[in-house]
Amino acid sequence: MQPKPRVVVDPHFWSMDRLFSPADRERLEQTVDVVWGRDEPMPVEEAIPELETAEAIVCTSWRYGEVGENFPDLRAIIDVSGGFPTALDYEACFTRGIHVLSAAPGFARQVAEMSLGLALACSRGIVSADRAMRAGTEQWLGAGNRDSFLLYGKPVGFLGFGSIAQALQPLLAPFGCRISAHDPWLGDGYLRRCGVEPVDLETLVSGSRVLFVLAAPSVENRALLSREVLERIQPGAVLVLISRAHVVDFDALTDLVSDGRFRAAIDVFPAEPPPLDHPIRRAEGAVLSPHRAGSVPEGFWELGELVVDDLEMLARGLPPRRLQPAAREVVRRLVHP
């Protein structure tokens, strides 16, 4: 019988039980020889010797030194934090054929579901009505719906068409929304084949009744939604900020929402938590969420499932299929806020 590949499993700030369901924990141990596999961080001085003979590592950051000529058997680095590891020599990995993989797709369904919920909370005034009821200032029946609108049939915009957008798209299908997308990392033909209409940024912003900000932070899109761009959003529209605040001029967003120009649902902030005196906390047109779209306990098991599925592939000498691979053309352009 062929020996099982040795894999360092060092998920540190996630616990093993949080990351792997009992069934996937069993699959993991049947598929690979697990090294460490504990909740606390593996000491680097212990990890480096183990990596000399390991074929893969599951981690939440790269903290094990230079790849270079080291770790000769290493075939895969799997990051389960939701992004790609910093402090990693990607060129060395590409040269040596080491797969660098992110479990980001495992967060997609959780974040997509929350995105839809936040959009509905804004468009139907769910949170503001709750606030009014608790304060005894509610308006009943139609009077309480003056600023509400139905999502059905409305033009929707996606800024970014990665894994979150692709998980959100089928959730919107019952509403019959016409979906446009702006993603400079994808071709128009690809977007059309996925069932969305490619548009430029100005058209996306001005033409969407609900605009979902889903783009990964990059060196090219810091404050892409500048004050000038944000001012083109339709009066009464809804912006859902769910990826990273890096993409938005947050001061301008705060000003415009506070002035009642449009509404916003916000799950991510430039500083987390934002200061207690930050004006966004007092903006009546904002629905605020403390970066919790992708932290549902049962959702973490989906990350573990993806990890074990791809470790099974690697154990068979085949390429991984379910995790997101780092691409030379993309990873150098990403920003890690």
C-alpha positions as CSV (number, residue, x, y, z in Angstrom):
1,M,0.0,0.0,0.0
2,Q,1.3,3.4,-0.9
3,P,2.1,5.5,2.2
4,K,-0.2,8.4,2.9
5,P,1.2,11.9,2.1
6,R,2.4,13.8,5.2
7,V,0.5,17.1,5.7
8,V,1.1,19.7,8.4
9,V,-2.3,20.9,9.6
10,D,-1.7,24.2,11.5
11,P,-4.9,26.2,11.3
12,H,-4.1,28.2,14.4
13,F,-6.9,30.8,15.0
14,W,-9.5,28.3,13.7
15,S,-9.9,25.2,15.8
16,M,-9.9,21.8,14.2
17,D,-13.5,21.1,15.2
18,R,-14.6,24.5,13.8
19,L,-12.9,23.8,10.5
20,F,-13.7,20.1,10.0
21,S,-17.0,18.3,10.5
22,P,-16.6,14.9,12.2
23,A,-17.0,13.2,8.8
24,D,-14.4,15.4,7.1
25,R,-12.0,15.0,10.1
26,E,-12.3,11.2,9.6
27,R,-11.7,11.6,5.8
28,L,-8.7,13.9,6.5
29,E,-7.1,11.2,8.7
30,Q,-7.9,8.5,6.2
31,T,-6.4,10.5,3.3
32,V,-3.2,11.9,4.8
33,D,-0.8,11.5,7.7
34,V,-1.7,14.5,9.8
35,V,1.2,16.3,11.4
36,W,0.2,18.6,14.4
37,G,-3.5,18.9,13.8
38,R,-4.1,20.9,17.0
39,D,-5.9,24.1,17.8
40,E,-2.9,26.1,19.1
41,P,-0.3,27.4,16.7
42,M,2.4,25.0,15.8
43,P,5.8,26.4,17.0
44,V,7.8,27.5,14.0
45,E,10.9,25.6,15.2
46,E,8.8,22.4,15.2
47,A,7.0,23.1,11.9
48,I,10.1,23.8,9.8
49,P,11.7,20.3,10.3
50,E,8.3,18.7,9.6
51,L,7.9,20.7,6.4
52,E,11.2,19.1,5.1
53,T,9.2,15.9,4.4
54,A,5.6,17.2,4.2
55,E,3.8,17.3,0.9
56,A,1.3,20.0,1.9
57,I,0.5,22.4,4.7
58,V,-2.9,23.8,5.8
59,C,-2.4,27.1,7.5
60,T,-3.9,30.6,8.0
61,S,-0.7,32.5,7.1
62,W,2.8,31.7,5.9
63,R,5.2,32.1,8.8
64,Y,7.7,29.3,8.1
65,G,10.5,31.2,6.3
66,E,11.7,31.1,2.8
67,V,10.4,28.5,0.4
68,G,13.4,28.8,-2.0
69,E,15.3,25.4,-2.0
70,N,13.7,24.4,1.3
71,F,10.9,21.9,1.9
72,P,11.7,19.7,-1.1
73,D,8.6,17.6,-1.0
74,L,6.1,20.4,-0.6
75,R,3.4,20.4,-3.3
76,A,0.7,22.5,-1.8
77,I,0.2,25.4,0.6
78,I,-3.5,25.7,1.6
79,D,-4.6,28.9,3.3
80,V,-7.9,28.7,5.2
81,S,-8.0,32.3,6.3
82,G,-10.1,33.4,3.3
83,G,-7.3,35.0,1.3
84,F,-3.8,34.1,0.0
85,P,-0.9,34.2,2.5
86,T,1.3,37.2,2.7
87,A,5.1,36.9,3.3
88,L,5.2,34.1,0.7
89,D,7.6,34.0,-2.2
90,Y,5.1,33.2,-4.9
91,E,7.6,33.2,-7.7
92,A,9.5,30.4,-5.9
93,C,6.2,28.5,-5.6
94,F,5.3,29.0,-9.2
95,T,8.8,27.9,-10.3
96,R,8.7,24.8,-8.2
97,G,5.1,23.9,-9.2
98,I,3.8,24.3,-5.6
99,H,0.1,24.8,-5.6
100,V,-0.9,27.9,-3.5
101,L,-4.5,27.5,-2.7
102,S,-7.1,29.7,-0.9
103,A,-10.2,28.4,0.8
104,A,-12.0,31.7,-0.1
105,P,-14.7,29.8,-2.2
106,G,-15.8,28.2,1.1
107,F,-17.0,31.6,2.3
108,A,-18.9,32.5,-0.9
109,R,-22.3,31.0,0.0
110,Q,-22.3,32.5,3.5
111,V,-21.4,36.0,2.3
112,A,-23.8,35.8,-0.7
113,E,-26.7,34.9,1.6
114,M,-25.9,37.8,3.9
115,S,-25.6,40.1,0.9
116,L,-29.1,39.3,-0.1
117,G,-30.4,39.8,3.4
118,L,-28.7,43.2,3.7
119,A,-30.1,44.3,0.4
120,L,-33.6,43.4,1.5
121,A,-33.1,45.0,4.9
122,C,-32.3,48.3,3.1
123,S,-34.8,48.2,0.3
124,R,-37.7,47.2,2.6
125,G,-36.6,49.4,5.5
126,I,-36.6,46.4,7.9
127,V,-34.0,47.7,10.3
128,S,-35.3,51.3,10.3
129,A,-38.8,50.0,11.0
130,D,-37.5,47.9,13.9
131,R,-35.7,51.0,15.3
132,A,-38.9,53.0,15.1
133,M,-41.0,50.3,16.7
134,R,-38.6,50.2,19.7
135,A,-38.7,54.0,20.0
136,G,-42.5,54.1,19.6
137,T,-42.3,56.3,16.5
138,E,-43.4,53.7,13.9
139,Q,-45.6,54.5,11.0
140,W,-48.2,51.8,10.2
141,L,-49.1,50.2,6.8
142,G,-48.4,52.3,3.7
143,A,-47.1,55.3,5.7
144,G,-44.2,53.1,6.9
145,N,-43.3,52.1,3.3
146,R,-42.8,55.4,1.6
147,D,-39.1,54.8,1.1
148,S,-39.3,51.1,0.4
149,F,-39.1,49.4,-2.9
150,L,-39.3,45.8,-4.2
151,L,-36.2,44.0,-5.4
152,Y,-38.3,42.2,-8.0
153,G,-37.4,43.3,-11.5
154,K,-34.9,45.9,-10.4
155,P,-31.5,46.5,-12.2
156,V,-28.7,45.1,-10.0
157,G,-25.0,45.7,-10.3
158,F,-22.1,43.6,-9.2
159,L,-18.7,45.3,-8.7
160,G,-16.6,42.2,-9.1
161,F,-17.7,38.8,-10.3
162,G,-15.7,36.4,-8.2
163,S,-16.9,33.6,-6.0
164,I,-19.2,35.7,-3.9
165,A,-20.9,37.2,-6.9
166,Q,-21.3,33.8,-8.5
167,A,-22.9,32.5,-5.4
168,L,-25.2,35.5,-5.1
169,Q,-26.4,35.4,-8.7
170,P,-28.7,32.3,-8.3
171,L,-30.1,33.7,-5.1
172,L,-31.3,36.7,-7.1
173,A,-32.8,34.6,-9.9
174,P,-36.3,34.4,-8.3
175,F,-36.5,38.2,-8.3
176,G,-36.0,38.5,-12.0
177,C,-33.3,41.1,-11.7
178,R,-31.3,42.2,-14.7
179,I,-27.7,41.9,-13.5
180,S,-24.8,44.0,-14.8
181,A,-21.2,43.5,-13.8
182,H,-18.0,45.4,-13.9
183,D,-14.8,43.3,-13.4
184,P,-11.7,44.4,-15.3
185,W,-10.1,41.0,-14.5
186,L,-12.7,39.2,-16.6
187,G,-13.5,39.4,-20.3
188,D,-16.9,40.5,-21.7
189,G,-17.5,37.2,-23.4
190,Y,-16.9,35.3,-20.1
191,L,-19.3,37.6,-18.2
192,R,-22.0,37.2,-20.8
193,R,-21.7,33.5,-20.8
194,C,-22.2,33.6,-17.0
195,G,-25.5,35.4,-17.6
196,V,-24.5,39.0,-16.6
197,E,-24.1,42.1,-18.8
198,P,-20.6,43.6,-18.8
199,V,-20.7,47.4,-18.4
200,D,-18.2,50.2,-17.5
201,L,-18.0,51.5,-14.0
202,E,-20.1,54.6,-14.6
203,T,-22.9,52.7,-16.2
204,L,-22.9,50.1,-13.4
205,V,-23.1,52.8,-10.7
206,S,-25.6,55.0,-12.3
207,G,-27.8,52.2,-13.7
208,S,-28.2,50.0,-10.6
209,R,-31.0,50.2,-8.1
210,V,-29.0,47.8,-5.9
211,L,-25.2,47.9,-6.2
212,F,-23.2,45.0,-4.6
213,V,-19.5,45.8,-3.9
214,L,-17.9,42.4,-4.2
215,A,-14.4,43.1,-5.6
216,A,-11.3,41.8,-3.9
217,P,-8.9,44.6,-2.8
218,S,-6.1,45.2,-5.3
219,V,-3.4,47.7,-6.0
220,E,-5.7,49.1,-8.8
221,N,-9.0,49.6,-7.0
222,R,-8.3,51.5,-3.8
223,A,-11.2,54.0,-3.4
224,L,-12.4,53.0,-6.9
225,L,-15.8,54.2,-5.7
226,S,-14.6,57.8,-5.1
227,R,-16.8,60.6,-4.0
228,E,-17.4,61.6,-7.7
229,V,-18.4,58.0,-8.6
230,L,-20.6,57.6,-5.5
231,E,-22.5,60.8,-6.4
232,R,-23.7,59.1,-9.6
233,I,-25.7,56.5,-7.6
234,Q,-29.4,56.9,-8.1
235,P,-31.3,58.7,-5.3
236,G,-32.9,56.1,-3.0
237,A,-30.7,53.3,-4.4
238,V,-29.0,50.7,-2.1
239,L,-25.3,50.0,-1.9
240,V,-24.2,46.8,-0.2
241,L,-20.5,46.9,0.9
242,I,-19.6,43.3,1.6
243,S,-16.0,42.7,0.3
244,R,-13.6,45.2,1.6
245,A,-13.8,48.9,2.5
246,H,-10.6,49.4,0.5
247,V,-12.7,49.7,-2.6
248,V,-14.7,52.7,-1.4
249,D,-13.9,56.3,-0.3
250,F,-15.5,55.6,3.0
251,D,-15.6,59.2,4.2
252,A,-17.6,60.1,1.0
253,L,-19.9,57.1,1.5
254,T,-20.6,58.2,5.1
255,D,-21.3,61.7,4.0
256,L,-23.7,60.8,1.2
257,V,-25.6,58.2,3.2
258,S,-25.9,60.6,6.2
259,D,-27.3,63.2,3.8
260,G,-29.9,60.7,2.6
261,R,-28.6,60.5,-1.0
262,F,-28.9,56.7,-1.0
263,R,-28.9,53.9,1.5
264,A,-26.1,51.5,2.4
265,A,-25.7,48.1,4.0
266,I,-22.1,47.8,5.3
267,D,-20.4,44.7,6.7
268,V,-16.7,45.9,6.4
269,F,-15.0,49.0,7.6
270,P,-11.6,50.8,7.1
271,A,-10.9,50.2,10.8
272,E,-12.6,47.4,12.7
273,P,-14.3,48.2,14.9
274,P,-14.9,51.8,13.7
275,P,-14.5,54.4,16.4
276,L,-17.6,54.8,18.6
277,D,-17.9,58.4,17.5
278,H,-17.7,57.6,13.8
279,P,-20.6,59.3,12.0
280,I,-21.5,56.1,10.1
281,R,-22.8,54.7,13.4
282,R,-25.4,57.5,13.5
283,A,-26.4,57.5,9.8
284,E,-30.2,56.7,9.6
285,G,-29.8,55.3,6.0
286,A,-27.2,52.7,7.0
287,V,-27.6,49.1,8.0
288,L,-24.5,48.1,9.9
289,S,-23.0,44.6,10.4
290,P,-19.8,43.9,12.4
291,H,-17.9,41.9,9.7
292,R,-20.0,38.8,10.3
293,A,-21.2,37.8,6.8
294,G,-18.7,35.0,6.5
295,S,-18.4,33.7,10.1
296,V,-21.4,31.3,10.4
297,P,-20.3,28.3,12.5
298,E,-21.8,25.7,10.1
299,G,-20.3,27.5,7.1
300,F,-16.8,26.8,8.3
301,W,-17.3,23.1,7.7
302,E,-17.6,23.9,4.0
303,L,-14.0,25.2,4.1
304,G,-12.9,22.0,5.6
305,E,-14.8,20.0,3.0
306,L,-13.0,21.8,0.2
307,V,-9.6,21.3,1.9
308,V,-10.1,17.5,2.3
309,D,-11.5,17.2,-1.3
310,D,-8.4,18.7,-2.7
311,L,-6.0,16.8,-0.4
312,E,-7.7,13.7,-1.8
313,M,-6.8,14.8,-5.3
314,L,-3.2,15.6,-4.3
315,A,-2.9,12.2,-2.6
316,R,-3.9,10.6,-5.9
317,G,-1.3,12.6,-7.9
318,L,-3.9,14.8,-9.4
319,P,-4.4,18.6,-9.4
320,P,-6.7,20.3,-6.9
321,R,-10.1,21.3,-8.2
322,R,-12.1,23.0,-5.5
323,L,-9.9,25.5,-3.7
324,Q,-8.9,28.8,-5.5
325,P,-5.4,28.6,-7.0
326,A,-3.1,31.6,-6.9
327,A,-2.4,32.9,-10.4
328,R,0.8,34.7,-11.2
329,E,-1.1,37.5,-13.0
330,V,-3.5,38.1,-10.2
331,V,-1.8,37.4,-6.8
332,R,0.8,40.2,-7.3
333,R,-2.0,42.7,-7.7
334,L,-3.9,41.7,-4.5
335,V,-3.8,43.8,-1.4
336,H,-4.1,42.4,2.1
337,P,-5.8,45.1,4.2
